[in-house]
Amino acid sequence: MNSWIFFPILVWTVFWKGFALWTAAHKNHKVWFVVLLIVNTFGILEIIYLFWIAKKNWGDVKRILEKIFVPKKR
């Protein structure tokens, strides 16, 4: 696979998997945590979990992205 397509897929998958695993851990959803950890669906199962099971919204995603990419003012 060409690296120019691999890297965006990797970033996409790692972001959604990390956010879903973090949410499952904080909500004490043990079964979901294990399923999300083992099954790789390129972010699809993670997005389903976040928005329909954990009841997250786009504002939550935006806050996470801002914490990652927007530098804090000192």
Secondary structure, 3 states (H helix, E strand, C coil): CCHHHHHHHHHHHHHHHHHHHHHHHHCCCHHHHHHHHHCCCCCHHHHHHHHHHCCCCHHHHHHHHHHHHCCCCC
